[in-house]
Amino acid sequence: MPGIDELIKSLNSASEKERAFAAEDLGYENSDESVSALVERLQVEDSRFVREVIVNALKSMDTPLLINTVVSLLYSDDAFTRNSAIDILARLGDKAVDGIRPLLADPSKDVRKFVLDIAFHIGGAEAKAVLAEALSDPEVNNVITAVEYLGRLESTEYTDRINELFRSTGNLLLRCTCLEALARIGDETSQEIVTRLYPDYESIGELEKYSYLKFIAGKGTRDHLPLLLSFMREKGPLMVKEIINALEGILQRNGYDLLPSELLSEIVHFIGSPINDINRYELLVLLGEYKNPEIYSLFLRYLQPENKLACLGAVEGLGLYGNRDAVTYLNNLRQHTHDDELLEAIQRSLELLRGRGGDCWAD
């Protein structure tokens, strides 16, 4: 391999190919001198191909000078250069944390935001601590980013900080971001604050509704069911997936065998409303976990192959519900359909019922 001086000379050649080969070889050198040469060339290079080779070379290196040199690229006016610096520093992991932490005090809100992006990609305990420091950033958009990233990293050690931000902020976007972060990392205090701030459906702003549903999907309790019923009535098909996720989350966490009659009545009405068939399927399968007699009758009502997705939901629901009387209906449906997916679902449900006793294969 040529010497480093020759490689640096080739890095500034008029030939794109020669510059690319030189950049790659300088990466193998893994020295402070090669880092300096690559970073300097990156800032003037006009070939996208060569720039990518330079970045890949820097990603392969680990020298004492690398972090501080690459940090300087965060101030570049060029988006490719800035994004490359973020990628390189993120790849260095915890080693980069001490190099980026001082930038939390940088006068540039953009540079401070880049620090958060790097810390999020690193994701370790020290990087989370950097994100937590940014909860006090003077720029609200950076606070919003820090809250979002702590939620996505499931940083429960900072739940109390986000609870307080949520309770005290008047910024709508920050409040929504806190709700969505607390859907992952919330605690009993989070539940109490949410209940206090949103005592009824009317208290939830239009732009907060999606975030509120995400919160109760992740952390909702039985106390949130009345509000969820209001969502079904008021938002119906407009927010159907979010409503289903919230319903499923609450029910799974709260150990129902029988659903409350008002809730079941609302779900049955919701299933019959103009929602997408895939959502109707999801709701029918969900109901298979509960033992209200009305649910069994509902499944039989939707056991019609003309609406395939609803029929699939009813078939799978019957298998989960566990009433062996369903065997007759499933065998009858098996005789009158040629749809492979339906036939497979019927077989799975019959197997579930067979596990509960009874001859499920008799026609």
FENWOQUI-V832297 format. One record per backbone hydrogen bond with DSSP energy under -0.5 kcal/mol. NH is the residue of the N-H (numbers start at 0). CO is the residue of the C=O. Records with the same first field share a line. If there is no record, write none. Layout:
NH=CO + CO
//
This chain:
6=2
7=3
8=4
9=5
10=6
11=7 + 8
12=9
15=13
18=14
19=15
20=16
21=17
22=18
23=19
24=20
25=21
26=22
27=23
28=24
29=25
34=30
35=31
36=32
37=33
38=34
39=35
40=36
41=37
42=38
43=40
44=40
47=45
50=46
51=47
52=48
53=49
54=50
55=51
56=52
57=53
58=54
59=55 + 56
60=57
65=62
66=62
68=64
69=65
70=66
71=67
72=69
73=70
74=71
75=72
78=76
81=77
82=78
83=79
84=80
85=81
86=82
87=83
88=84
89=85
90=86
91=87
92=89
94=91
95=92
96=93
97=93
99=95
100=96
101=97
102=99
103=100
104=101
105=102
108=106
111=107
112=108
113=109
114=110
115=111
116=112
117=113
118=114
119=115
120=116
121=117
122=118
127=123
128=124
129=125
130=126
131=127
132=128
133=129
134=131
135=132
136=133
139=137
141=138
142=138
143=139
144=140
145=141
146=142
147=143
148=144
149=145
150=146
151=147
152=148
153=150
154=149
155=153
157=154
158=155
161=157
162=158
163=159
164=160
165=161
166=162
167=163
168=164
171=169
174=170
175=171
176=172
177=173
178=174
179=175
180=176
181=177
182=178
183=180
184=180
185=181
190=186
191=187
192=188
193=189
194=190
195=191
196=192
197=193
202=199
203=200
204=202
207=204
208=204 + 205
211=207
212=208
213=209
214=210
215=211
216=212
217=213
218=214
219=215
223=220
224=221
227=223
228=224
229=225
230=226
231=227
232=228
233=229
234=230
235=230
237=234
238=235
239=236
242=238
243=239
244=240
245=241
246=242
247=243
248=244
249=245
250=246
251=247
252=248
253=249 + 250
254=250
255=250
263=259
264=260
265=261
266=262
267=263
268=264
269=265
270=266
271=267
272=268 + 269
274=272
279=275
280=276
281=277
282=278
283=279
284=280
285=281
286=282
287=283 + 284
288=285
289=286
290=256
294=291
295=291
296=292
297=293
298=294
299=295
300=296
301=297
302=299
303=301
306=303
307=305
310=306
311=307
312=308
313=309
314=310
315=311
316=312
317=313
318=314
319=315
320=316
321=317
323=321
325=322
326=323
327=324
328=324
329=325
330=326
331=327
332=328
333=329
334=330
335=331 + 332
336=333
339=337
342=338
343=339
344=340
345=341
346=342
347=343
348=344
349=345
350=346
351=347
352=348
353=349
354=350
355=352
356=353
359=357
361=358
//
